[in-house]
Amino acid sequence: MLELKTVFLYSAVINYCTVAAVTIGWFRSRGRDDMKFWLLAAWLMVIGSGIMAVGDRVSYFIAGYVGGFVYMTSMGFLLLGFKEFFGIAYRWWEAVAVALVASIGIVLSRLLTDGVYDGVWLLYVGSGSNLLMTMLVIWQGKAGETLPSRSLAVLVTGVYALGNFCIAPFAFVYPILFLDGAPHAVWLEYCVIPLVICNAATYVILLVLKLERATESQRYLATRDMLTGVLNRRAFYNSVAAFSERDGSMAVIDLDNFKKINDAHSHKGGDDALRAFARCAEATLPADAVFGRTGGEEFAICLPGYDVTAAMLVLEQLRANVERLDVVSPKGGSMPFTISCGFSTFRAGVWAIDQTIAEADNALYHAKHSGRNRVELYAPATWLQRCIEDTLATLGASAKA
């Protein structure tokens, strides 16, 4: 069996490897407070292990209690790091609250029992409490975010917390005895290394979570319109392709007189109008609708499974909701706007995305030339009539010239 001092030294080596990995992670994302907390927690763990390993120069009694306080405090900063990571409110004093209460309990335990009980068991209860709260924070996570390794992180921190709680009864029943300035306990040398391994696993999993979020962020940016947050053109087309074997409706929408909005309310006003419309559409459209921005002030909607009547009801509701929007202009006052919409239906297995959108776009053209703020269904006869009128208008203009 290894001597306790050797166990502490091995623990310090493992912790140094852990802190090296966390330090590299911090260098790659210095502006993030979660990495600052985790870096501080990792270094406090190393410092705590180092303090407990210098019994030849400092009394093991002093080194053990000081190191224990640092150990519990490192768990507190680990907790704050996860709260910051998942966007949960916190206060700085939370990092030391549990460590302070447990340390006071340890001192009182020794004083009130004339040294019979050293109170070290409270060190493990305090650490386990911080880890339990950390596990619950990870379990709660961030609304709407899916991180594949979050369940594993819950398991790792749960095992780490359970390990500390399981050690506490042994520390209570078999207090640490200081013989010739060195601590002795039948359980101590069996527990240190497993806890250090759990600690290293916790930091590995938090770095994995950071990597998964970065990957998810890149995927999100690749599929989302930066201004409105809805699907961009490419992602919209890719999503709609999945409905090639279903009936449905496709709509194209334009904000009416968008140039006038920009001229009257500035380009920021135009951006605000686009964002307001996108939020309104997301709140109005059914859950199975595919909605995206296809360019400028133009948006597209795919309604799988919706026939002409059902699609008209949804799109009319959207048009009415937009008309009632109360958007504040950057220049002050209200900034009302309306939309025009054209849509076409498609049949399973016999439709092409580009063709269906082109049909919806023709219906949109008709809506705009019929007074705007309306929803129009694509009709081939109407499209043919429009082509004839445009041709005649072009010939007439040529004849006059």
C-alpha positions as CSV (number, residue, x, y, z in Angstrom):
1,M,0.0,0.0,0.0
2,L,1.3,3.5,-0.9
3,E,2.1,5.9,1.9
4,L,-0.4,8.7,2.3
5,K,2.1,11.3,1.3
6,T,2.8,9.4,-1.9
7,V,-0.9,9.1,-2.6
8,F,-1.2,12.9,-2.2
9,L,1.7,13.4,-4.6
10,Y,0.2,11.1,-7.2
11,S,-3.0,13.0,-6.8
12,A,-1.2,16.3,-7.4
13,V,0.3,14.9,-10.6
14,I,-3.1,13.9,-11.9
15,N,-4.5,17.3,-11.0
16,Y,-1.6,19.1,-12.8
17,C,-2.5,17.2,-15.9
18,T,-6.1,18.2,-15.5
19,V,-5.2,21.9,-14.9
20,A,-3.0,21.9,-17.9
21,A,-5.9,20.7,-20.1
22,V,-8.2,23.4,-18.6
23,T,-5.6,26.1,-19.0
24,I,-5.3,25.2,-22.7
25,G,-9.1,25.4,-22.9
26,W,-9.1,28.8,-21.2
27,F,-6.5,30.2,-23.7
28,R,-8.8,29.2,-26.5
29,S,-11.8,31.0,-25.1
30,R,-10.4,33.7,-22.7
31,G,-13.5,35.9,-22.8
32,R,-15.7,33.3,-21.3
33,D,-16.4,33.5,-17.6
34,D,-17.2,29.8,-17.4
35,M,-13.7,28.9,-18.3
36,K,-12.3,31.4,-15.8
37,F,-14.3,29.7,-13.0
38,W,-13.2,26.3,-14.1
39,L,-9.6,27.4,-14.4
40,L,-9.7,28.8,-10.9
41,A,-11.3,25.6,-9.6
42,A,-8.7,23.4,-11.2
43,W,-5.8,25.5,-9.8
44,L,-7.4,25.5,-6.3
45,M,-7.6,21.7,-6.5
46,V,-3.9,21.6,-7.4
47,I,-3.1,24.0,-4.6
48,G,-5.1,22.0,-2.1
49,S,-3.4,18.8,-3.1
50,G,0.0,20.5,-2.8
51,I,-0.8,21.9,0.7
52,M,-1.8,18.4,1.9
53,A,1.4,16.9,0.5
54,V,3.9,19.2,2.4
55,G,3.6,17.6,5.9
56,D,7.3,17.5,6.3
57,R,7.4,21.4,6.4
58,V,3.9,22.2,7.7
59,S,1.9,20.4,10.3
60,Y,-0.4,17.8,8.7
61,F,-3.1,19.1,11.0
62,I,-2.9,22.6,9.5
63,A,-2.2,21.4,6.0
64,G,-5.2,19.1,6.1
65,Y,-7.7,21.7,7.2
66,V,-6.4,24.4,4.9
67,G,-6.2,22.0,2.0
68,G,-9.7,20.8,2.8
69,F,-11.1,24.4,2.7
70,V,-9.4,25.0,-0.6
71,Y,-10.7,21.6,-1.9
72,M,-14.3,22.6,-1.0
73,T,-13.9,26.1,-2.5
74,S,-12.7,24.6,-5.8
75,M,-16.0,22.6,-6.0
76,G,-17.8,25.9,-5.4
77,F,-16.1,27.5,-8.4
78,L,-16.8,24.4,-10.5
79,L,-20.5,24.9,-9.7
80,L,-20.3,28.6,-10.7
81,G,-18.6,27.6,-14.0
82,F,-21.5,25.3,-14.9
83,K,-24.1,28.0,-13.9
84,E,-22.3,30.5,-16.2
85,F,-22.1,27.8,-18.9
86,F,-25.8,27.1,-18.9
87,G,-26.9,30.8,-18.3
88,I,-28.2,30.3,-14.7
89,A,-28.0,33.3,-12.4
90,Y,-25.4,33.1,-9.6
91,R,-23.6,35.2,-6.9
92,W,-19.9,35.1,-6.3
93,W,-20.3,34.2,-2.6
94,E,-21.8,30.9,-3.7
95,A,-18.3,29.7,-4.5
96,V,-17.2,29.8,-0.8
97,A,-20.5,29.6,1.1
98,V,-20.5,25.8,1.5
99,A,-16.8,25.7,2.2
100,L,-17.1,28.4,4.9
101,V,-20.1,26.7,6.7
102,A,-18.4,23.3,6.6
103,S,-15.1,24.7,7.8
104,I,-16.8,26.4,10.8
105,G,-18.4,23.1,11.5
106,I,-15.1,21.3,11.4
107,V,-13.5,23.7,13.9
108,L,-16.5,23.6,16.2
109,S,-16.5,19.8,16.1
110,R,-12.9,19.6,17.2
111,L,-13.3,22.2,19.9
112,L,-16.6,20.8,21.4
113,T,-15.3,17.2,21.5
114,D,-11.8,18.0,22.8
115,G,-10.3,16.7,19.6
116,V,-12.1,13.3,19.7
117,Y,-13.8,14.1,16.4
118,D,-11.8,16.1,13.9
119,G,-14.8,17.0,11.8
120,V,-13.1,16.0,8.5
121,W,-16.3,14.2,7.5
122,L,-17.9,17.6,7.0
123,L,-15.2,18.3,4.4
124,Y,-16.7,15.5,2.3
125,V,-20.3,16.5,3.0
126,G,-19.5,20.0,1.9
127,S,-17.7,18.9,-1.3
128,G,-20.5,16.4,-2.0
129,S,-23.1,19.2,-1.6
130,N,-21.4,21.5,-4.1
131,L,-21.1,18.6,-6.5
132,L,-24.7,17.6,-6.0
133,M,-25.8,21.2,-6.9
134,T,-23.5,21.0,-9.9
135,M,-25.2,17.8,-11.1
136,L,-28.6,19.5,-10.7
137,V,-27.4,22.5,-12.8
138,I,-26.2,20.2,-15.5
139,W,-29.5,18.2,-15.3
140,Q,-31.4,21.4,-15.8
141,G,-29.3,22.5,-18.7
142,K,-30.1,25.4,-21.0
143,A,-33.6,25.6,-22.5
144,G,-33.7,24.5,-26.1
145,E,-30.2,23.3,-26.2
146,T,-29.2,19.7,-26.9
147,L,-25.7,18.6,-25.9
148,P,-25.2,14.8,-26.5
149,S,-22.8,14.4,-23.5
150,R,-24.9,16.3,-20.9
151,S,-26.4,13.0,-19.6
152,L,-22.9,11.6,-19.2
153,A,-21.9,14.8,-17.4
154,V,-24.8,14.3,-15.0
155,L,-23.6,10.8,-14.3
156,V,-20.0,11.8,-13.8
157,T,-20.7,14.6,-11.3
158,G,-23.3,12.4,-9.6
159,V,-20.8,9.6,-9.0
160,Y,-18.3,12.3,-7.8
161,A,-20.9,13.7,-5.4
162,L,-21.9,10.2,-4.2
163,G,-18.2,9.3,-3.6
164,N,-17.8,12.2,-1.3
165,F,-21.0,11.5,0.6
166,C,-20.1,7.8,1.0
167,I,-16.7,8.7,2.4
168,A,-18.2,11.0,5.0
169,P,-19.6,8.2,7.3
170,F,-16.2,6.5,7.4
171,A,-14.5,9.8,8.2
172,F,-17.0,10.2,11.1
173,V,-16.7,6.7,12.5
174,Y,-13.0,6.5,12.0
175,P,-11.5,10.0,12.6
176,I,-8.1,10.8,11.3
177,L,-5.4,10.4,14.0
178,F,-2.3,12.4,13.9
179,L,0.7,10.3,14.9
180,D,4.1,11.9,14.9
181,G,2.6,14.8,12.9
182,A,1.2,12.5,10.2
183,P,-2.5,11.6,9.6
184,H,-3.6,7.9,9.8
185,A,-7.0,6.5,8.9
186,V,-8.0,3.1,7.5
187,W,-10.0,4.6,4.7
188,L,-7.9,7.6,3.7
189,E,-5.5,6.0,1.3
190,Y,-8.3,4.1,-0.5
191,C,-10.3,7.2,-1.2
192,V,-8.0,9.9,-2.5
193,I,-7.1,8.4,-5.9
194,P,-10.7,7.5,-6.8
195,L,-11.8,11.1,-6.0
196,V,-9.0,12.5,-8.1
197,I,-10.0,10.3,-11.0
198,C,-13.6,11.5,-10.6
199,N,-12.3,15.1,-10.6
200,A,-10.3,14.6,-13.7
201,A,-13.3,13.0,-15.4
202,T,-15.4,16.0,-14.5
203,Y,-13.0,18.4,-16.2
204,V,-12.7,16.2,-19.2
205,I,-16.5,16.1,-19.6
206,L,-16.9,19.9,-19.2
207,L,-14.3,20.4,-22.0
208,V,-16.4,17.9,-24.1
209,L,-19.5,20.0,-23.4
210,K,-17.7,23.1,-24.5
211,L,-16.6,21.4,-27.7
212,E,-20.1,20.2,-28.4
213,R,-21.6,23.6,-27.9
214,A,-19.0,25.1,-30.3
215,T,-19.9,22.5,-32.9
216,E,-23.6,23.2,-32.4
217,S,-23.0,26.9,-32.7
218,Q,-21.2,26.4,-36.0
219,R,-24.0,24.3,-37.3
220,Y,-26.5,26.9,-36.2
221,L,-24.6,29.7,-37.9
222,A,-24.4,27.6,-41.1
223,T,-28.2,27.2,-41.2
224,R,-29.6,30.4,-39.8
225,D,-30.1,33.9,-41.1
226,M,-27.9,36.2,-39.0
227,L,-30.5,39.0,-38.8
228,T,-33.7,37.2,-38.0
229,G,-32.5,33.9,-36.7
230,V,-34.8,31.9,-39.0
231,L,-33.5,29.3,-41.6
232,N,-31.4,30.8,-44.3
233,R,-32.1,30.1,-48.0
234,R,-29.9,27.0,-48.3
235,A,-31.2,25.4,-45.0
236,F,-34.8,26.2,-46.1
237,Y,-34.4,24.4,-49.4
238,N,-32.7,21.4,-47.7
239,S,-35.5,21.2,-45.1
240,V,-38.2,21.4,-47.7
241,A,-36.6,18.6,-49.7
242,A,-37.7,16.1,-47.0
243,F,-41.3,16.7,-47.9
244,S,-41.0,15.6,-51.5
245,E,-43.3,12.6,-50.9
246,R,-46.1,14.7,-49.3
247,D,-48.8,17.0,-50.5
248,G,-48.7,20.5,-49.2
249,S,-48.5,24.3,-49.9
250,M,-45.6,26.6,-50.5
251,A,-45.8,30.4,-49.9
252,V,-43.6,33.3,-50.7
253,I,-43.9,36.5,-48.7
254,D,-42.6,40.1,-49.2
255,L,-42.8,43.0,-46.8
256,D,-44.7,45.7,-48.7
257,N,-43.0,48.9,-49.6
258,F,-39.8,47.9,-47.8
259,K,-37.7,50.5,-49.5
260,K,-40.1,53.2,-48.1
261,I,-39.6,51.7,-44.6
262,N,-35.8,52.0,-44.9
263,D,-36.1,55.6,-46.2
264,A,-38.6,56.7,-43.6
265,H,-37.2,54.8,-40.5
266,S,-33.5,54.2,-41.5
267,H,-32.0,50.9,-42.2
268,K,-32.2,49.9,-38.6
269,G,-35.9,50.4,-38.8
270,G,-35.9,48.1,-41.8
271,D,-34.0,45.5,-39.8
272,D,-36.4,45.9,-36.9
273,A,-39.3,45.3,-39.3
274,L,-37.7,42.1,-40.6
275,R,-37.0,40.8,-37.1
276,A,-40.6,41.7,-35.9
277,F,-42.1,39.9,-38.9
278,A,-39.9,36.8,-38.3
279,R,-41.0,36.6,-34.6
280,C,-44.6,37.1,-35.6
281,A,-44.4,34.3,-38.2
282,E,-42.7,31.9,-35.8
283,A,-45.5,32.6,-33.2
284,T,-48.3,32.2,-35.8
285,L,-47.2,29.3,-38.0
286,P,-47.9,25.7,-37.0
287,A,-45.2,23.6,-35.5
288,D,-44.6,21.5,-38.6
289,A,-44.2,24.5,-40.9
290,V,-40.8,25.3,-42.4
291,F,-40.0,29.0,-42.4
292,G,-37.0,30.8,-43.8
293,R,-35.6,34.0,-45.2
294,T,-34.7,33.5,-48.9
295,G,-33.3,37.0,-49.5
296,G,-33.7,40.7,-48.7
297,E,-37.3,41.2,-47.5
298,E,-38.5,37.9,-49.0
299,F,-39.4,34.9,-46.9
300,A,-40.8,31.4,-47.8
301,I,-43.0,29.0,-45.9
302,C,-43.6,25.4,-46.6
303,L,-46.8,23.9,-45.1
304,P,-46.6,20.1,-45.5
305,G,-50.0,18.4,-45.5
306,Y,-52.0,21.7,-45.9
307,D,-54.4,22.0,-48.8
308,V,-55.6,25.2,-50.4
309,T,-58.2,25.9,-47.7
310,A,-56.0,25.1,-44.7
311,A,-53.0,27.0,-46.1
312,M,-55.2,30.1,-46.9
313,L,-56.4,30.1,-43.3
314,V,-52.9,30.0,-41.9
315,L,-51.5,32.6,-44.3
316,E,-54.4,35.0,-43.8
317,Q,-54.0,34.7,-40.0
318,L,-50.3,35.6,-40.4
319,R,-51.1,38.6,-42.7
320,A,-53.7,39.9,-40.1
321,N,-51.3,39.4,-37.2
322,V,-48.5,41.4,-39.1
323,E,-51.0,44.2,-39.9
324,R,-51.7,44.5,-36.1
325,L,-48.0,44.6,-35.1
326,D,-46.9,47.6,-33.1
327,V,-43.3,48.1,-34.0
328,V,-41.5,51.2,-32.6
329,S,-39.4,53.1,-35.1
330,P,-35.8,54.0,-34.2
331,K,-36.8,57.6,-35.0
332,G,-39.7,57.4,-32.5
333,G,-43.4,56.7,-33.0
334,S,-45.0,53.6,-34.6
335,M,-43.7,51.8,-37.7
336,P,-46.7,49.9,-39.2
337,F,-46.1,47.6,-42.2
338,T,-47.9,44.9,-44.1
339,I,-47.1,41.8,-46.2
340,S,-48.1,40.4,-49.5
341,C,-48.2,36.6,-50.0
342,G,-48.5,34.3,-52.9
343,F,-48.7,30.5,-52.5
344,S,-49.1,27.4,-54.6
345,T,-49.9,23.8,-53.8
346,F,-47.9,20.7,-54.6
347,R,-48.6,17.0,-55.0
348,A,-46.5,14.2,-53.5
349,G,-43.8,12.8,-55.8
350,V,-44.6,15.1,-58.7
351,W,-43.4,18.5,-57.7
352,A,-40.1,20.4,-57.8
353,I,-39.1,22.9,-55.2
354,D,-37.9,25.6,-57.7
355,Q,-41.0,25.2,-59.8
356,T,-43.4,25.4,-56.9
357,I,-41.6,28.5,-55.5
358,A,-41.7,30.1,-58.9
359,E,-45.5,29.5,-59.0
360,A,-45.8,31.0,-55.5
361,D,-43.7,34.0,-56.6
362,N,-46.0,34.6,-59.6
363,A,-49.0,34.6,-57.1
364,L,-47.0,37.1,-55.0
365,Y,-46.5,39.3,-58.0
366,H,-50.3,39.3,-58.6
367,A,-50.9,40.1,-54.9
368,K,-48.6,43.1,-55.1
369,H,-50.2,44.4,-58.3
370,S,-53.7,43.9,-56.8
371,G,-53.2,46.4,-53.9
372,R,-50.7,44.6,-51.6
373,N,-51.6,43.4,-48.0
374,R,-53.2,40.3,-49.4
375,V,-52.8,36.5,-49.9
376,E,-53.1,35.1,-53.4
377,L,-53.3,31.5,-54.7
378,Y,-51.3,30.7,-57.8
379,A,-53.7,30.0,-60.8
380,P,-52.2,29.1,-64.2
381,A,-54.9,31.1,-66.0
382,T,-54.0,34.2,-64.0
383,W,-50.3,33.7,-64.7
384,L,-51.0,33.3,-68.4
385,Q,-53.1,36.5,-68.4
386,R,-50.3,38.4,-66.7
387,C,-47.8,37.2,-69.3
388,I,-50.1,38.4,-72.1
389,E,-50.6,41.8,-70.4
390,D,-46.8,42.2,-69.8
391,T,-46.1,41.3,-73.5
392,L,-48.7,43.7,-74.8
393,A,-47.4,46.4,-72.5
394,T,-43.9,45.8,-73.8
395,L,-45.0,45.9,-77.4
396,G,-47.0,49.1,-76.8
397,A,-44.0,50.8,-75.3
398,S,-41.9,49.7,-78.2
399,A,-44.4,51.0,-80.7
400,K,-44.5,54.4,-79.1
401,A,-40.8,54.6,-79.1
